[in-house]
Amino acid sequence: MKNYRIKDIAAIAGVSAGTVDRVLHNRGKVSGESLKKVRQALKKIDYQPNLIARSLASKRVCRIMTLIPSFVSGEYWSEVNKGIAKAEKEFSDYHLEIQCKSFNQYDKVSFDAIVEEIKQGEYLGVIIATLFKESTFKLTQWLDSKEIPYVLIDAYIENTNCIAYYGTDSYRSGYIGGKLLSERIGKEDNILLFSTISKGSIESTQVSVREKGFRDYLSQTGFRGNIYPVSISSGSPKKNKSILDTILKKKSGIKAGIIFNSRVHVIASYFQEKQIKDFFLIGYDAILSNVAFLKNGIVSHLIAQRPEVQGYNSVKALFHYLALNQEAEKVNYMPIDILIKENIEYYNNYI
């Protein structure tokens, strides 16, 4: 491999050696066009900087802000946070620091309040969980105006200038859910479509897109049954029991149900208590509480998206961008893993 010097890189990029030096060592201002040319040149020659040497030479702290929902151990977002924590530990010797901000995933007002805090913070980049589309888009516009790079996770939002997205193809994920469900019921059977009660009746970005994919599949394949929406509470089993008792008593021909987030265990606990076994139930995410119901057959399928990998790769991409001027692919779709009780024992996040 050729040992490229700064003046060699400058010649390839068509800029001055001083510009290349400023880009490589994160010092001084560089125009957007020049920065783009240098990064293209570095990509062309497959430039691999000496990360250890650079970290020893620089005292600059690379501080990143993460904006994800609050969680308790074992929940979906705790798995995302494991990946974030793993990346922070891995790069801590290179002056990486992560500040975590959290919000209530069922309350848009909570997200908006944290955004105002972020605008007062000091950091070089942000990782954003995109549950609330409009609010996220406004935040990205503000970050663009301040030339602060950001990575999106959970659901991709078009027309943003994110440096990378890590997550599933939400539409395709819902489409697959529709296919799995339709293979087990008749064209005229009825379906329960579960959602979690949120303040302001705002569904998360990902849930909305998954539902569209789901409905499109059923529409395209001639489904003629009814789809009954059901809102459940994440923390009130008594309330959920009343809701489900009522709808199952009032509506006939209901053979299956699906929920597009990680709360399928909330529904499964009801069916277990009632000893209902002829119901086809699909949920998302291989968290422990969901896996237990998958193993005992109450949940038929889980659709998983490797949350720990999302968290880890998001930090890695942003750190490499900030510290090494290395760009990741903009859209990075996770595998859409279809899990059943016969293969769940072999599933992991592969970090």
C-alpha positions as CSV (number, residue, x, y, z in Angstrom):
1,M,0.0,0.0,0.0
2,K,1.2,3.5,-0.8
3,N,2.2,5.7,2.0
4,Y,0.2,8.9,1.2
5,R,1.5,12.2,2.4
6,I,-0.6,15.2,3.1
7,K,0.5,16.9,-0.2
8,D,-0.5,13.6,-2.1
9,I,-4.0,13.8,-0.6
10,A,-4.2,17.5,-1.4
11,A,-3.3,16.8,-5.0
12,I,-6.0,14.1,-5.3
13,A,-8.6,16.4,-3.7
14,G,-7.6,19.5,-5.6
15,V,-7.1,21.6,-2.4
16,S,-4.2,23.0,-0.5
17,A,-2.0,20.9,1.8
18,G,-3.1,23.2,4.6
19,T,-6.8,22.4,4.0
20,V,-6.0,18.7,4.2
21,D,-4.1,19.2,7.4
22,R,-7.0,21.1,9.0
23,V,-9.4,18.3,8.1
24,L,-7.2,15.5,9.3
25,H,-6.5,17.1,12.6
26,N,-9.8,18.9,13.3
27,R,-8.3,22.4,13.6
28,G,-9.4,25.6,11.9
29,K,-12.3,26.1,9.6
30,V,-12.8,24.4,6.3
31,S,-15.5,25.2,3.7
32,G,-18.2,22.6,3.1
33,E,-17.0,22.1,-0.5
34,S,-13.4,21.6,0.5
35,L,-14.3,19.3,3.3
36,K,-16.3,17.2,0.8
37,K,-13.4,17.0,-1.6
38,V,-11.0,15.9,1.1
39,R,-13.3,13.2,2.4
40,Q,-13.9,11.9,-1.1
41,A,-10.1,11.7,-1.6
42,L,-9.6,9.9,1.7
43,K,-12.3,7.4,0.8
44,K,-10.7,6.9,-2.6
45,I,-7.4,5.9,-1.2
46,D,-8.9,4.0,1.7
47,Y,-7.2,6.3,4.2
48,Q,-6.8,4.6,7.6
49,P,-5.6,7.1,10.3
50,N,-3.6,6.0,13.3
51,L,-6.3,6.4,16.0
52,I,-4.0,5.8,18.9
53,A,-1.4,8.3,17.8
54,R,-4.1,10.9,17.1
55,S,-5.7,10.5,20.5
56,L,-2.4,10.8,22.3
57,A,-1.6,14.0,20.3
58,S,-4.9,15.6,21.0
59,K,-6.6,16.6,24.2
60,R,-9.9,17.4,22.5
61,V,-12.9,15.7,24.2
62,C,-15.4,14.2,21.7
63,R,-18.6,14.7,23.5
64,I,-21.8,13.2,22.0
65,M,-25.4,13.6,23.1
66,T,-27.9,10.8,22.9
67,L,-31.6,11.4,22.9
68,I,-33.5,8.1,23.5
69,P,-36.6,7.1,25.6
70,S,-36.2,6.4,29.3
71,F,-36.3,2.7,30.2
72,V,-36.0,0.1,32.9
73,S,-33.7,-3.0,32.7
74,G,-35.0,-5.6,30.2
75,E,-37.0,-3.2,28.1
76,Y,-36.3,-2.5,24.4
77,W,-34.4,0.8,24.9
78,S,-32.2,-0.7,27.6
79,E,-30.9,-3.0,24.8
80,V,-30.2,0.1,22.6
81,N,-28.4,1.7,25.6
82,K,-26.2,-1.4,26.1
83,G,-24.8,-0.9,22.6
84,I,-24.3,2.8,23.3
85,A,-22.5,2.0,26.5
86,K,-20.3,-0.6,24.8
87,A,-19.2,1.8,22.2
88,E,-18.5,4.5,24.8
89,K,-16.3,2.1,26.8
90,E,-14.5,0.9,23.6
91,F,-13.6,4.5,22.6
92,S,-13.1,6.0,26.0
93,D,-9.3,6.0,25.7
94,Y,-9.8,8.3,22.7
95,H,-11.5,11.0,24.6
96,L,-15.1,10.0,23.8
97,E,-17.7,11.1,26.3
98,I,-21.5,10.5,26.0
99,Q,-24.2,12.5,27.7
100,C,-27.6,10.8,27.8
101,K,-30.9,12.6,27.7
102,S,-34.1,10.7,27.9
103,F,-37.8,11.3,27.3
104,N,-41.1,9.5,27.8
105,Q,-41.8,7.6,24.6
106,Y,-45.5,7.9,25.0
107,D,-45.5,11.7,25.5
108,K,-44.4,14.2,22.8
109,V,-44.3,17.0,25.2
110,S,-41.6,15.2,27.1
111,F,-39.5,14.9,23.9
112,D,-40.0,18.6,23.1
113,A,-38.9,19.6,26.6
114,I,-35.6,17.7,26.2
115,V,-35.0,19.3,22.9
116,E,-35.0,22.7,24.6
117,E,-32.4,21.4,27.0
118,I,-30.3,20.1,24.1
119,K,-30.2,23.5,22.5
120,Q,-28.4,24.8,25.6
121,G,-25.9,21.9,25.8
122,E,-22.3,21.6,24.6
123,Y,-21.5,18.7,22.4
124,L,-20.1,17.9,18.9
125,G,-22.8,15.5,17.7
126,V,-26.2,14.0,18.5
127,I,-27.9,10.6,18.3
128,I,-31.7,10.8,18.0
129,A,-34.4,8.3,18.5
130,T,-37.0,9.4,16.0
131,L,-40.2,8.5,17.7
132,F,-41.9,11.8,17.1
133,K,-41.5,12.7,13.5
134,E,-42.4,16.4,13.4
135,S,-40.5,17.3,16.5
136,T,-37.5,15.3,15.4
137,F,-37.5,17.1,12.0
138,K,-37.6,20.5,13.7
139,L,-34.6,19.4,15.9
140,T,-32.6,18.3,12.8
141,Q,-33.3,21.6,11.1
142,W,-31.9,23.4,14.2
143,L,-28.8,21.1,14.3
144,D,-28.3,21.7,10.5
145,S,-28.3,25.5,11.2
146,K,-25.6,25.0,13.8
147,E,-23.6,22.5,11.6
148,I,-23.9,19.8,14.3
149,P,-23.9,16.3,12.8
150,Y,-26.4,13.7,13.9
151,V,-27.3,10.1,13.6
152,L,-30.9,8.8,13.5
153,I,-32.1,5.5,15.0
154,D,-35.4,3.7,15.3
155,A,-37.0,5.0,12.1
156,Y,-35.6,6.8,9.1
157,I,-36.9,10.3,8.4
158,E,-36.5,11.5,4.8
159,N,-35.3,15.1,3.9
160,T,-32.9,15.3,6.8
161,N,-29.1,15.7,6.6
162,C,-28.3,12.9,9.0
163,I,-24.8,11.5,8.5
164,A,-26.3,8.0,9.1
165,Y,-29.4,6.0,10.0
166,Y,-29.4,2.7,11.8
167,G,-32.6,0.6,12.1
168,T,-34.9,-1.5,10.2
169,D,-36.9,-0.7,7.0
170,S,-40.1,0.0,9.0
171,Y,-42.4,-0.3,6.1
172,R,-41.0,-3.7,5.0
173,S,-41.1,-4.9,8.6
174,G,-44.8,-4.2,8.8
175,Y,-45.3,-5.7,5.4
176,I,-43.7,-8.9,6.6
177,G,-45.9,-8.9,9.7
178,G,-48.9,-8.8,7.4
179,K,-47.6,-11.8,5.5
180,L,-46.9,-13.8,8.6
181,L,-50.4,-13.1,10.0
182,S,-52.3,-13.7,6.7
183,E,-50.7,-17.1,6.3
184,R,-52.4,-18.3,9.5
185,I,-55.9,-16.9,9.1
186,G,-58.7,-16.8,6.5
187,K,-59.4,-13.9,4.1
188,E,-62.6,-13.0,6.1
189,D,-61.3,-13.5,9.6
190,N,-61.0,-10.5,11.9
191,I,-57.9,-9.0,13.3
192,L,-57.0,-6.9,16.4
193,L,-54.5,-4.2,15.8
194,F,-53.0,-3.2,19.1
195,S,-51.4,0.1,20.0
196,T,-50.1,1.6,23.3
197,I,-52.0,4.5,24.8
198,S,-50.0,7.7,24.3
199,K,-50.5,11.3,25.5
200,G,-51.9,13.3,22.6
201,S,-52.8,10.2,20.6
202,I,-49.6,10.4,18.7
203,E,-48.1,7.1,17.4
204,S,-44.4,6.8,17.1
205,T,-42.9,7.3,13.6
206,Q,-41.8,3.7,13.3
207,V,-45.2,2.3,14.5
208,S,-47.1,4.4,11.9
209,V,-44.9,3.2,9.1
210,R,-45.0,-0.4,10.2
211,E,-48.8,-0.2,10.3
212,K,-48.9,1.1,6.7
213,G,-46.8,-1.7,5.5
214,F,-49.0,-4.2,7.3
215,R,-52.2,-2.8,5.9
216,D,-50.8,-2.6,2.4
217,Y,-49.9,-6.2,2.4
218,L,-53.4,-7.3,3.5
219,S,-55.0,-4.9,0.9
220,Q,-52.8,-6.3,-1.9
221,T,-53.6,-9.9,-1.1
222,G,-57.4,-9.6,-1.0
223,F,-58.0,-9.6,2.8
224,R,-61.7,-9.0,3.4
225,G,-62.0,-9.2,7.2
226,N,-62.2,-6.4,9.7
227,I,-59.2,-4.8,11.4
228,Y,-60.3,-3.5,14.9
229,P,-57.9,-1.0,16.5
230,V,-57.4,-1.6,20.3
231,S,-55.5,0.8,22.6
232,I,-53.9,-0.8,25.6
233,S,-52.0,0.5,28.7
234,S,-48.4,-0.4,29.3
235,G,-48.9,-0.4,33.0
236,S,-52.5,-1.3,33.9
237,P,-53.4,-5.0,33.6
238,K,-56.8,-4.5,35.1
239,K,-57.7,-1.8,32.5
240,N,-56.4,-4.0,29.7
241,K,-58.4,-7.0,30.9
242,S,-61.6,-4.9,30.8
243,I,-60.7,-3.6,27.3
244,L,-60.0,-7.1,25.9
245,D,-62.9,-8.7,27.6
246,T,-65.2,-6.2,26.0
247,I,-63.9,-6.4,22.4
248,L,-63.7,-10.2,22.4
249,K,-67.2,-10.4,23.6
250,K,-68.6,-7.8,21.2
251,K,-66.7,-8.9,18.0
252,S,-66.9,-12.3,16.5
253,G,-64.5,-14.1,14.2
254,I,-61.3,-12.6,15.7
255,K,-58.5,-15.0,15.0
256,A,-55.3,-12.9,15.3
257,G,-53.7,-9.8,16.5
258,I,-50.5,-7.7,16.1
259,I,-48.7,-4.9,17.9
260,F,-45.9,-2.9,16.3
261,N,-43.8,-2.2,19.4
262,S,-42.2,-4.3,22.1
263,R,-45.3,-4.5,24.4
264,V,-46.7,-7.8,23.1
265,H,-46.0,-9.3,26.5
266,V,-48.7,-7.0,28.0
267,I,-51.3,-8.6,25.6
268,A,-49.9,-12.1,25.9
269,S,-50.3,-12.1,29.7
270,Y,-54.1,-11.6,29.2
271,F,-54.3,-14.6,26.8
272,Q,-52.3,-16.7,29.2
273,E,-54.6,-15.8,32.1
274,K,-57.7,-16.6,30.1
275,Q,-56.1,-19.8,28.7
276,I,-56.8,-18.7,25.2
277,K,-54.7,-20.8,22.9
278,D,-56.3,-20.6,19.4
279,F,-55.2,-17.0,18.8
280,F,-52.4,-16.0,16.5
281,L,-50.4,-13.2,18.1
282,I,-47.4,-11.3,16.6
283,G,-45.2,-8.8,18.3
284,Y,-41.8,-7.1,18.0
285,D,-38.5,-7.3,19.8
286,A,-36.7,-10.2,21.5
287,I,-36.7,-8.7,25.0
288,L,-36.9,-11.3,27.9
289,S,-40.6,-10.7,28.7
290,N,-41.6,-11.2,25.1
291,V,-39.3,-14.3,24.6
292,A,-41.0,-16.0,27.6
293,F,-44.4,-15.9,25.8
294,L,-42.8,-16.9,22.5
295,K,-41.4,-20.0,24.1
296,N,-44.7,-21.0,25.7
297,G,-46.6,-20.5,22.4
298,I,-48.8,-17.6,23.4
299,V,-46.9,-15.3,21.0
300,S,-46.5,-17.0,17.6
301,H,-43.7,-14.8,16.1
302,L,-41.5,-12.0,17.2
303,I,-40.0,-9.6,14.6
304,A,-36.6,-8.4,15.9
305,Q,-34.2,-5.6,14.8
306,R,-31.0,-6.0,16.9
307,P,-31.3,-2.9,19.1
308,E,-27.9,-3.3,20.7
309,V,-26.2,-3.2,17.3
310,Q,-28.2,-0.1,16.4
311,G,-26.9,1.7,19.5
312,Y,-23.3,0.6,19.1
313,N,-23.1,1.4,15.4
314,S,-24.7,4.8,15.8
315,V,-22.0,5.9,18.3
316,K,-19.2,4.4,16.2
317,A,-20.4,6.2,13.0
318,L,-20.7,9.5,14.8
319,F,-17.3,9.2,16.6
320,H,-15.5,8.2,13.3
321,Y,-17.1,11.2,11.6
322,L,-16.1,13.6,14.3
323,A,-12.7,12.3,15.2
324,L,-11.5,10.7,11.9
325,N,-13.5,12.5,9.2
326,Q,-14.7,9.1,8.1
327,E,-18.2,8.9,6.6
328,A,-20.5,5.9,7.0
329,E,-23.2,4.8,4.6
330,K,-26.2,7.1,5.1
331,V,-28.9,4.4,5.4
332,N,-27.9,1.2,7.3
333,Y,-30.8,-1.2,7.5
334,M,-30.7,-3.9,10.2
335,P,-31.8,-7.4,9.3
336,I,-35.5,-8.1,9.9
337,D,-35.3,-11.2,12.1
338,I,-38.3,-13.5,12.2
339,L,-38.2,-15.5,15.5
340,I,-40.2,-18.5,16.5
341,K,-39.9,-20.7,19.6
342,E,-37.8,-23.2,17.6
343,N,-35.0,-20.8,16.8
344,I,-35.1,-18.2,19.6
345,E,-32.3,-20.1,21.5
346,Y,-29.9,-19.3,18.7
347,Y,-30.6,-15.6,18.4
348,N,-28.2,-12.9,19.6
349,N,-27.3,-9.3,18.7
350,Y,-23.8,-10.4,17.3
351,I,-21.8,-7.7,19.0
